[in-house]
Amino acid sequence: MWINFFKLRLFCCLLAVLMVVVLIINVTQVEYLDHETVSATFIDSSGQFVSSQMTRISRNPYCGYEHQTLSSRERTEEDSLLAALQWQVPDVGPVPFVKSTDPSSSYFVILNSAAFFKVGSQLEVLVHVQDFQRKPKKYGGDYLQARIHSPKLQAGAVGRVVDYQNGFYKVFFTLLWPGKVKVSISLVHPTEGIRVLQRLQEEKPHRVYFKSLFRSGRISETTECNVCLPGSLPLCNFTDVYTGEPWFCFKPKKLPCSSRINHFKGGYLKGLLTAAETAFFQSGVNIKMPINSSGPDWVTVIPRRIKETNNLELSHGSGTFPSGYYYKDQWRPRKFKMRQFNDPDNITECLQRKVVYLFGDSTIRQWFEYLTTFVPDLVEFNLGSPKNVGPFLAVDQKHNILLKYRCHGPPIRFTTVFSNELRYVANELNGIVGGKNTVVAIAIWSHFSTFPLEVYIRRLRNIRRAVVQLLDRSPKTVIVIRTANAQELGPEVSLFNSDWYNFQLDTILRKMFSGVGVYLVDAWEMTLAHYLPHKLHPDEVIVKNQLDMFLSFVCPLET
């Protein structure tokens, strides 16, 4: 009996030990699987994102553009673009305000002054910058804008600025119309301000922040979103699976990432500058201030002979600068004859039987608004979309015209955009069949000004790839790119949307789409050359010239 009882106790002990061993193995396996599940959502060094749910990070802040996998050709192109945009700002250490560039003390001189010039001649202007103590500056790096204009003729054109890195700048103009032509030079930002803008571009890419609302039933939470997010809190990874465009939101405490319902601009970070840096951004002192001439600021231009004019017009190459000029308030491109669409019927005739897609920011939404206002038969169809956000749709049933507008994907500083309406331009292009009756126009720049340039290069690379594929399958598709434009600047706007930032974006766009087979509406020159004040959304006369150029690409003059 005792022997049987002992055997039973021994069996129970062995069974208990076996159960403990099995439990330990299971717990270890569960911990291993749990670790593997979390690890699988981490961002690997190639920038590929495995899960669309939660990602934990330890970098402060994390920026998706730093984890790209580029081909050797893409890497070479990116390095070349960044090298070309290296702004030559000397490392002279902290500079007091009184030693920074003073536009009121600086001056310019017309170098090759003569009794008269002929149309087509080159005009050279030397700019000498001085500080607030009226002492010459010994280094360059200021951002200048230059134009020639004739107010009575409503004529204007931009000039090319060359920085000699010693306090002297030379500006080159091509004289394109006869009459009295005046020179205007402006200091947009002093060198010392440019150094601050460079620092913010690299150190504060999240200075414009975005938010998303997450909702499930009666529970709702709002969290911050961006390409770059500071800290190491859990993240929702909304990176686009097709383009690889990175986008993140802080994970809600109670809700899953899949419960996101919208996207909107959160606001702008404050306190970005030190007291000393603030002095470099003063309206009426050193932001978009005129530099005066120390002598005559105008020249007289006489017409060329007819034969010389014909030779001049035929000589323009693909690298024409400036690309055009205003005369009697009409933009005149130098490479082709632009039509004037002054009557709604002209536009209707041009767009008849066509589908027109407008993709991008609010500067191309202006085109949609202009067309639907100016052309009475083009009636907007109410989709119930948020005002100024879209998507928008207009139809002319009689003439079979369909006009669509859709904003680009994040980052975008609009008011509420529903999550299912956040579309990337490249993906939209991939869904277009194309053909001779398909027209596409794209404007994407303003919402990228706060980010390092790699973010914008990535976005354009994806769009360019989709453009090339669209033109490959449907070569007769007309694709037009609208460039960036200058805008009004104050102390705060300069930190987020400075013309200096947008000049960089504009340069990248032109280089990346050169030779691709798209048309370019040069909004940059069209705003700088005009007499009206710079605005993010230019006045109607400028928008009208942009549309005339756009429509001239769609319906060119028969030659």
Salt bridges, closest charged atoms under 4 A:
GLU66 OE1 - ARG59 NH2 2.80
GLU74 OE2 - ARG465 NH2 3.27
GLU77 OE2 - ARG464 NH1 2.63
GLU78 OE2 - ARG75 NH1 3.52
GLU78 OE1 - ARG461 NH2 3.06
GLU124 OE1 - LYS170 NZ 3.63
GLU192 OE2 - LYS137 NZ 2.72
GLU203 OE1 - ARG199 NH1 3.59
GLU245 OE2 - ARG459 NE 2.98
GLU277 OE1 - ARG199 NH2 2.99
ASP297 OD2 - LYS182 NZ 2.34
GLU308 OE2 - LYS118 NZ 3.78
GLU308 OE2 - ARG305 NH2 3.65
GLU313 OE1 - HIS316 NE2 3.74
ASP329 OD1 - HIS530 NE2 2.80
GLU369 OE2 - ARG365 NE 3.09
ASP396 OD2 - HIS399 ND1 2.83
GLU421 OE1 - ARG406 NH1 2.57
GLU421 OE1 - ARG423 NH2 3.92
GLU428 OE1 - ARG406 NE 3.77
GLU428 OE2 - ARG423 NH1 3.40
GLU492 OE2 - LYS270 NZ 2.72
ASP499 OD2 - LYS288 NZ 2.60
ASP506 OD2 - ARG510 NE 2.63
ASP522 OD1 - ARG510 NH2 2.50
ASP539 OD1 - LYS535 NZ 2.90
ASP548 OD2 - LYS544 NZ 2.67
